[in-house]
Amino acid sequence: PNADGGVSGSFLYDTALFQPATINFLCDSYIHLLKQIVAQVRLPLIEYTLADTQTPLHPLTNSQREIWLDQMIHADLPLYNIGGYVDIPGPLDADLFNQAINLLIQKHDNLRLQLTRSRDENELPQQTCVAPFTVTVAVHDVSAEPNPQAAAADWMQARFIEPFALEGQPLFRYDLIRLADD
């Protein structure tokens, strides 16, 4: 601890630890060790691999169920779409922004929740957390419009009322709107 009650210092780690080759080596070493331990105590070691398509299914929560039922009754109305925007002044690297969104998806399971076509005993959809996937953040350039601010607002309003596919698709969207070159 330092004088103001905080912690100072550094954290040193080897970035190779997070490389696929290192992870595979650690996994193979762990399995080798398990096999040695199991052989000594004469227990069977059952090996299995979950296929990428086998993801656990979970029922909807009560709140999710109510929203889903209400949306089914009002299929053409985006009752539960939540939208917003952030004004980012200055130049923006769209490729870097796209990478950041994909890292966000990779790191946060809740962004990978999807409703499935599989139904529970009440004929309600189930949900699953799918493997990390990538999206492409579309860039919509309205900088040549006579009033870029108004064109952006119109585009966002139209996008906001687009219904979501409620099965087998992400339940979010990210878009970039370019108002000017800077």
C-alpha positions as CSV (number, residue, x, y, z in Angstrom):
1,P,0.0,0.0,0.0
2,N,1.1,3.5,-0.6
3,A,0.6,6.7,1.4
4,D,-2.9,7.4,0.1
5,G,-4.2,3.9,0.9
6,G,-3.9,2.7,-2.7
7,V,-1.7,0.0,-4.1
8,S,1.2,0.8,-6.4
9,G,3.6,-1.5,-8.2
10,S,3.5,-3.6,-11.3
11,F,2.2,-6.9,-12.4
12,L,4.6,-8.9,-14.6
13,Y,3.4,-11.8,-16.8
14,D,4.5,-13.6,-19.8
15,T,2.2,-12.8,-22.8
16,A,3.1,-16.3,-24.2
17,L,0.8,-17.7,-21.4
18,F,-2.2,-16.6,-23.5
19,Q,-1.0,-17.9,-26.8
20,P,-2.8,-21.0,-28.3
21,A,0.4,-23.1,-28.3
22,T,1.0,-22.4,-24.6
23,I,-2.6,-23.2,-23.7
24,N,-2.5,-26.4,-25.7
25,F,0.7,-27.4,-24.0
26,L,-0.7,-26.7,-20.5
27,C,-3.9,-28.7,-21.4
28,D,-1.9,-31.7,-22.7
29,S,0.3,-31.6,-19.6
30,Y,-2.8,-31.5,-17.4
31,I,-4.3,-34.5,-19.2
32,H,-1.0,-36.4,-18.9
33,L,-0.9,-35.7,-15.2
34,L,-4.5,-36.8,-14.8
35,K,-3.8,-40.1,-16.6
36,Q,-0.9,-40.8,-14.3
37,I,-2.9,-40.1,-11.1
38,V,-5.9,-42.2,-12.4
39,A,-3.6,-45.1,-13.2
40,Q,-2.1,-45.1,-9.7
41,V,-5.5,-45.3,-8.0
42,R,-7.0,-47.6,-10.7
43,L,-10.0,-45.4,-11.6
44,P,-11.4,-45.1,-15.1
45,L,-10.6,-41.8,-16.8
46,I,-13.6,-40.9,-19.0
47,E,-12.6,-38.6,-21.9
48,Y,-15.1,-36.6,-23.8
49,T,-15.3,-33.5,-25.9
50,L,-18.4,-31.3,-26.2
51,A,-19.0,-30.5,-29.8
52,D,-19.1,-26.8,-30.7
53,T,-22.8,-27.2,-31.5
54,Q,-23.6,-28.6,-28.1
55,T,-24.3,-25.7,-25.9
56,P,-26.5,-26.0,-22.8
57,L,-30.0,-24.8,-23.1
58,H,-31.5,-22.7,-20.3
59,P,-35.1,-21.6,-19.7
60,L,-36.0,-17.9,-20.0
61,T,-36.2,-16.0,-16.8
62,N,-39.6,-14.7,-15.8
63,S,-38.7,-11.2,-17.1
64,Q,-37.4,-12.6,-20.4
65,R,-40.5,-14.7,-20.8
66,E,-42.8,-11.7,-20.3
67,I,-40.9,-9.6,-22.8
68,W,-40.8,-12.5,-25.3
69,L,-44.6,-13.1,-25.0
70,D,-45.4,-9.4,-25.3
71,Q,-43.2,-9.1,-28.4
72,M,-44.9,-12.1,-30.0
73,I,-48.3,-10.4,-29.4
74,H,-47.0,-7.2,-30.9
75,A,-44.5,-8.6,-33.5
76,D,-44.4,-5.4,-35.7
77,L,-43.7,-3.0,-32.8
78,P,-40.2,-2.7,-31.4
79,L,-41.6,-2.4,-27.8
80,Y,-38.4,-3.5,-26.2
81,N,-35.7,-2.1,-28.5
82,I,-33.3,0.0,-26.5
83,G,-31.2,2.4,-28.5
84,G,-28.7,5.1,-28.0
85,Y,-25.8,6.9,-29.5
86,V,-22.5,8.3,-28.5
87,D,-21.0,11.3,-30.4
88,I,-17.3,10.6,-30.9
89,P,-15.6,13.9,-32.0
90,G,-12.6,13.7,-34.2
91,P,-11.3,11.0,-36.5
92,L,-12.2,7.4,-35.7
93,D,-10.5,4.3,-37.0
94,A,-13.5,2.1,-38.0
95,D,-11.4,-1.1,-38.2
96,L,-10.1,-0.5,-34.6
97,F,-13.7,0.2,-33.4
98,N,-14.9,-3.0,-35.1
99,Q,-12.1,-4.9,-33.3
100,A,-13.1,-3.4,-30.0
101,I,-16.8,-4.5,-30.5
102,N,-15.7,-8.0,-31.3
103,L,-13.4,-8.1,-28.2
104,L,-16.4,-7.0,-26.2
105,I,-18.5,-9.9,-27.6
106,Q,-15.7,-12.4,-27.0
107,K,-15.3,-11.3,-23.4
108,H,-18.9,-11.0,-22.3
109,D,-21.2,-14.0,-22.3
110,N,-24.4,-11.9,-22.0
111,L,-23.7,-10.5,-25.5
112,R,-23.6,-14.0,-26.9
113,L,-27.0,-15.1,-25.4
114,Q,-29.4,-16.2,-28.1
115,L,-32.9,-17.5,-28.1
116,T,-33.2,-20.9,-29.8
117,R,-35.8,-22.7,-31.9
118,S,-35.8,-25.3,-29.2
119,R,-38.8,-25.1,-27.0
120,D,-39.4,-26.0,-23.4
121,E,-42.4,-27.9,-22.0
122,N,-44.5,-24.7,-22.2
123,E,-43.5,-24.1,-25.9
124,L,-41.4,-21.2,-24.9
125,P,-38.0,-20.7,-26.5
126,Q,-34.9,-21.6,-24.6
127,Q,-31.6,-19.6,-24.5
128,T,-28.0,-20.5,-24.9
129,C,-24.7,-18.8,-24.8
130,V,-23.1,-19.3,-28.2
131,A,-19.4,-19.5,-28.9
132,P,-17.6,-16.2,-29.6
133,F,-18.5,-14.9,-33.1
134,T,-17.5,-11.8,-35.0
135,V,-19.6,-9.0,-36.4
136,T,-18.9,-6.3,-38.9
137,V,-19.9,-2.9,-37.7
138,A,-21.4,-1.1,-40.7
139,V,-20.3,2.4,-41.4
140,H,-23.0,4.7,-42.8
141,D,-21.6,7.9,-44.3
142,V,-24.0,10.8,-44.2
143,S,-21.3,13.5,-44.5
144,A,-22.4,14.5,-48.0
145,E,-26.0,15.1,-47.0
146,P,-27.1,18.8,-46.8
147,N,-27.8,18.3,-43.1
148,P,-25.7,15.4,-41.8
149,Q,-27.1,15.7,-38.2
150,A,-30.7,15.4,-39.5
151,A,-29.7,12.6,-41.8
152,A,-28.1,10.7,-39.0
153,A,-31.1,11.2,-36.7
154,D,-33.4,9.9,-39.4
155,W,-31.2,6.9,-40.0
156,M,-31.0,6.1,-36.3
157,Q,-34.8,6.4,-35.9
158,A,-35.4,4.0,-38.8
159,R,-32.8,1.6,-37.4
160,F,-34.2,1.8,-33.9
161,I,-37.7,0.6,-35.0
162,E,-36.3,-2.4,-37.0
163,P,-37.4,-5.6,-35.3
164,F,-34.9,-8.1,-34.1
165,A,-34.9,-11.7,-35.2
166,L,-35.6,-13.3,-31.9
167,E,-34.2,-16.7,-32.6
168,G,-30.6,-17.7,-33.5
169,Q,-29.4,-14.2,-33.9
170,P,-27.6,-11.7,-31.7
171,L,-29.9,-9.5,-29.7
172,F,-27.8,-6.3,-30.3
173,R,-26.6,-4.1,-33.2
174,Y,-23.7,-1.7,-33.5
175,D,-23.4,0.8,-36.3
176,L,-21.1,3.8,-37.0
177,I,-22.5,6.9,-38.7
178,R,-19.9,9.3,-40.2
179,L,-21.1,12.9,-40.1
180,A,-17.8,14.4,-41.3
181,D,-14.3,13.4,-42.1
182,D,-13.1,14.7,-38.7
